[in-house]
Amino acid sequence: MAQGTGQWGDFVNGVSARVNEIILEEQNVEPSFLSSGLFEKVSTPDDKVYRTEGVTGLSYLQKFDEGDAIKKDKPFPQYKTEYVMDQWGSIVEISQQLAKTRPVDLEGKLSEVRQLLMAARQTLERHAWMVIANGFSTADIIGDMPIHRLSDAVSMYSTAHPSRVTGVANRSNRVASNAVYSESNQFTAMKQIREQLNGRGLETGYQQKFTVAVPPALEKQAVEVNASLLRSDTSNNDMNYYEGKVNVVSSVFLGNASNGITNADTSWYVFASTPPSKGMKYVSLIDPKIEQSNDFDTKSLKVSVDASYAFGYSHWEYAVGSDGSGS
């Protein structure tokens, strides 16, 4: 009997070492929504609910005469967003008997650990891109992936964004007539961001570069429009105005095959690449983490991935969208 006392420990140590190898292989793969530059990651919320509240900023400087007091100014509060942290997770279990008697199946189980890490990354990806794809609605299209919205009671892309400042008219960040994606319509959307007004009715004054986000169905066209050295779809030698000014990002999670949204494959979105602050937030209470647990009673090793986070947006002024329906 004494000769077998170390077998459980050998199993745990051996499988744990293999699991750690897989973790090292996968840990540096950054989700595309973070590398897109469109989301701000908030890593240290105070508690289970993270709150943001917008402000209008100040008005222009006021002229004053010699001996006069300088006029006082103050920002006005705008709408709020509450990000409520939910939890997600999954577990893979590997038994000692499987490892001892079916080494081929053990390799399959270890592959499940890799798939577990991929599933965590894909869950984050899908949830993040749904903030954009779900932006034409005030209701969550995927029920178990809640989007935390601004409290202005309209969709992220709307023709009637209100302000809490009296006398400021509703503002729009939706391309007129839900125009289809094209070179000229993209310019209209960029111009719309540049001329956007804040909650005080003053120009935001954005003058920097842009990012276009599209589903896979529009990716080829978007790259041709923005990355060609010469202007696309012409026989002349006009320079490409967009080259170097606009970055293109695409995700399968923006497309109909993934999210099931009717106009997903024709929808397109333009964002200011370097706004004063990013409107879309990834608020992480617990970053995705991997843990191992040894169950002595069942002689198995469990590997889990879990996280606690929320996705949503806190302002919309530096984003414009169209569902491409032409209506």
C-alpha positions in Angstrom: 0.0 0.0 0.0 2.8 2.4 0.8 4.1 2.3 -2.8 0.8 4.0 -4.0 0.6 6.8 -1.6 2.2 9.3 -4.0 0.0 8.7 -7.0 -2.6 11.3 -6.2 0.1 13.9 -5.6 1.8 12.9 -8.9 -1.4 13.3 -10.8 -2.1 16.7 -9.3 1.4 18.0 -9.9 1.6 16.6 -13.5 -1.8 17.9 -14.6 -1.2 21.3 -12.9 2.0 21.7 -14.7 0.3 21.1 -18.0 -2.5 23.5 -17.1 0.0 26.2 -16.2 1.8 25.7 -19.6 -1.6 26.4 -21.4 -2.2 29.5 -19.2 1.2 30.9 -20.1 0.5 30.3 -23.9 -2.9 32.1 -23.8 -2.5 34.9 -21.1 -1.0 37.6 -23.4 -3.7 37.4 -26.1 -5.5 40.8 -25.8 -9.2 41.0 -26.7 -9.7 42.9 -29.9 -12.2 45.3 -28.3 -9.4 46.6 -26.1 -6.8 46.9 -28.9 -9.4 48.8 -31.0 -9.0 51.9 -28.8 -12.7 52.4 -28.5 -13.2 51.3 -24.9 -11.9 52.6 -21.6 -11.2 49.9 -19.1 -12.0 50.9 -15.5 -10.2 48.4 -13.2 -11.0 49.6 -9.7 -14.6 50.4 -9.1 -15.5 51.1 -5.6 -18.1 48.4 -5.2 -20.6 46.3 -7.2 -22.1 49.4 -8.8 -19.9 51.9 -10.7 -21.5 55.3 -11.5 -20.6 58.0 -13.9 -22.2 61.4 -14.4 -21.5 63.7 -17.4 -21.0 67.5 -17.2 -21.3 70.1 -19.9 -18.0 71.8 -19.4 -17.6 75.6 -19.4 -18.7 78.3 -21.9 -16.4 80.5 -23.9 -14.4 83.2 -22.0 -16.3 86.4 -21.5 -14.9 89.9 -22.4 -14.7 92.2 -19.4 -13.7 95.9 -19.2 -11.1 97.5 -16.9 -12.4 97.6 -13.3 -15.1 95.0 -14.0 -15.3 91.7 -12.2 -14.7 88.5 -14.3 -18.0 86.6 -14.8 -18.3 83.3 -13.0 -19.1 80.1 -14.8 -19.8 76.6 -13.8 -20.4 73.3 -15.6 -23.9 71.8 -15.6 -24.6 68.1 -14.7 -25.8 65.8 -17.4 -27.0 62.2 -17.5 -25.8 59.3 -15.4 -24.9 55.6 -16.1 -24.9 52.9 -13.5 -22.7 49.9 -14.3 -23.8 46.9 -12.2 -21.3 44.1 -12.0 -22.5 40.6 -12.9 -20.5 37.4 -12.6 -19.6 34.9 -15.3 -17.7 31.6 -15.1 -17.2 28.0 -16.2 -15.4 24.9 -14.9 -13.6 21.9 -16.5 -13.0 18.8 -14.5 -10.2 16.2 -15.0 -10.3 12.9 -13.1 -7.4 10.9 -11.9 -8.8 7.8 -13.4 -9.0 9.4 -16.8 -5.4 10.5 -16.6 -4.3 7.0 -15.6 -6.3 4.9 -18.0 -7.0 7.1 -21.1 -4.1 9.4 -21.9 -5.6 10.3 -25.3 -8.7 11.5 -23.5 -6.5 13.5 -21.1 -5.1 15.4 -24.0 -8.7 16.2 -24.9 -9.4 17.4 -21.4 -6.4 19.6 -21.4 -7.6 21.0 -24.7 -10.8 21.9 -22.9 -8.7 24.1 -20.5 -7.4 26.0 -23.5 -11.0 26.3 -24.8 -12.0 27.5 -21.4 -9.6 30.4 -21.7 -10.8 31.1 -25.2 -14.4 31.1 -24.0 -13.6 33.7 -21.4 -12.0 35.9 -24.0 -14.8 35.4 -26.5 -17.5 36.2 -23.9 -15.8 39.5 -23.2 -15.5 40.2 -27.0 -19.1 39.4 -27.7 -20.4 41.5 -24.7 -18.2 44.5 -25.6 -19.1 44.7 -29.3 -22.8 44.4 -28.4 -22.5 47.8 -26.8 -22.1 49.1 -30.4 -24.3 46.6 -32.3 -27.1 47.0 -29.8 -26.8 50.8 -30.0 -30.0 51.4 -32.0 -32.2 50.0 -29.3 -33.0 50.9 -25.6 -33.5 47.2 -24.8 -31.0 44.4 -24.5 -31.1 42.1 -27.5 -29.1 39.4 -25.8 -30.7 39.1 -22.4 -27.8 37.6 -20.5 -25.5 40.3 -21.7 -26.9 43.5 -20.3 -25.8 46.9 -21.7 -25.6 49.7 -19.1 -27.0 52.8 -20.8 -27.0 56.5 -20.2 -30.1 57.7 -18.3 -31.3 60.0 -21.1 -34.0 57.3 -22.1 -32.9 57.1 -25.8 -30.7 54.7 -27.7 -27.0 55.2 -28.0 -27.5 56.3 -31.6 -30.4 58.6 -31.6 -31.8 61.6 -33.5 -33.1 63.1 -30.2 -30.5 63.1 -27.5 -31.8 65.5 -24.8 -29.8 67.8 -22.5 -30.5 68.7 -18.9 -29.7 72.3 -19.7 -32.8 74.4 -20.3 -33.1 75.7 -23.8 -30.7 73.3 -25.5 -32.3 71.5 -28.4 -32.2 67.7 -28.9 -29.1 66.6 -30.7 -28.4 63.7 -33.1 -25.6 61.2 -33.6 -27.4 59.0 -36.1 -26.6 59.4 -39.8 -29.6 61.0 -41.7 -31.9 58.5 -43.3 -29.8 55.6 -42.0 -27.6 56.0 -45.1 -25.7 53.0 -46.5 -22.0 52.8 -46.0 -20.0 54.7 -48.7 -17.1 57.0 -49.0 -19.3 60.2 -49.1 -21.5 59.0 -46.3 -18.5 58.3 -44.1 -17.4 61.9 -44.6 -20.9 63.1 -43.6 -20.6 61.0 -40.3 -17.1 62.4 -39.6 -18.4 65.9 -40.2 -21.3 65.2 -37.8 -18.9 64.4 -35.0 -16.8 67.4 -35.7 -19.8 69.7 -35.6 -21.5 67.9 -32.6 -22.7 70.1 -29.7 -22.3 69.3 -26.1 -25.1 69.5 -23.4 -24.6 73.2 -23.2 -25.2 73.7 -26.9 -21.5 74.5 -27.6 -19.2 72.8 -30.2 -17.2 69.9 -28.9 -14.5 71.0 -31.3 -13.0 67.6 -32.2 -10.2 67.9 -34.8 -8.3 64.6 -34.6 -8.5 61.2 -36.3 -11.4 58.7 -36.6 -12.1 55.0 -36.3 -14.7 53.2 -38.4 -16.2 50.0 -37.0 -17.9 47.6 -39.4 -19.2 44.0 -39.5 -17.3 41.5 -41.7 -19.8 42.1 -44.6 -18.5 45.7 -44.9 -14.8 45.2 -44.0 -13.5 44.9 -47.5 -15.2 48.1 -48.6 -14.2 50.0 -45.5 -10.5 49.1 -46.0 -10.7 50.0 -49.7 -12.2 53.4 -48.8 -9.8 54.2 -46.1 -6.5 52.5 -46.7 -6.0 52.9 -50.5 -3.3 55.3 -51.5 -5.6 56.8 -54.2 -9.3 57.5 -54.0 -11.3 54.3 -54.2 -13.8 53.5 -57.0 -12.5 56.2 -59.4 -10.3 56.0 -62.6 -8.4 59.2 -61.9 -5.5 59.9 -59.6 -7.2 61.8 -56.9 -5.5 61.4 -53.5 -7.4 59.4 -50.9 -8.5 61.9 -48.3 -9.1 59.2 -45.7 -5.7 57.5 -45.9 -3.9 58.1 -42.6 -6.9 59.8 -41.0 -9.2 56.9 -40.4 -8.6 53.5 -38.8 -10.8 50.5 -39.7 -11.8 47.9 -37.1 -14.1 44.9 -37.7 -15.5 42.2 -35.5 -17.6 39.1 -36.3 -19.6 40.1 -33.2 -20.9 43.2 -35.1 -22.4 40.9 -37.8 -25.8 39.3 -38.1 -24.4 35.7 -38.0 -23.3 36.4 -34.4 -25.8 38.8 -32.9 -29.0 38.1 -35.0 -29.8 41.8 -35.4 -31.7 42.4 -38.5 -29.6 45.2 -40.0 -26.3 44.2 -38.4 -24.6 43.4 -41.7 -25.3 46.9 -43.2 -24.7 48.9 -40.0 -21.6 51.0 -39.7 -20.2 53.3 -37.0 -17.7 56.2 -36.8 -15.9 57.2 -33.6 -13.5 59.9 -32.7 -10.2 58.0 -32.1 -8.9 60.3 -29.4 -11.8 62.0 -27.6 -11.3 63.8 -24.3 -12.7 60.6 -22.7 -13.9 57.3 -24.2 -17.7 56.9 -24.0 -17.8 53.1 -23.9 -16.6 51.4 -20.7 -15.4 48.0 -19.7 -15.8 48.1 -15.9 -14.0 45.2 -14.3 -14.5 44.3 -10.7 -12.7 41.0 -11.1 -10.6 40.4 -14.2 -10.9 37.0 -15.8 -8.9 34.7 -13.5 -8.0 31.0 -13.6 -8.0 28.8 -10.5 -7.3 25.2 -9.8 -8.9 23.1 -7.1 -8.0 19.6 -6.0 -11.0 17.5 -5.0 -9.6 14.7 -2.8 -13.0 13.0 -2.3 -13.7 12.5 -6.1 -10.0 12.3 -7.1 -10.3 15.0 -9.7 -8.8 18.4 -10.5 -11.1 21.3 -11.4 -10.0 24.3 -13.4 -12.3 27.3 -13.4 -12.4 30.7 -15.1 -14.6 33.5 -13.7 -14.9 37.2 -13.9 -17.1 40.1 -12.7 -17.6 43.1 -14.9 -20.1 45.4 -16.8 -20.2 47.0 -20.2 -22.0 50.1 -21.3 -21.5 53.8 -22.3 -21.4 57.1 -20.4 -21.6 59.6 -23.3 -22.3 59.5 -27.0 -21.1 62.8 -28.5 -18.0 61.3 -30.1 -19.8 58.5 -31.9 -22.1 58.3 -34.9 -24.0 55.3 -36.3 -26.2 54.2 -39.1 -28.0 50.9 -39.5 -27.5 51.1 -43.3 -31.2 50.5 -44.1 -31.6 53.6 -46.2 -34.8 54.5 -44.4 
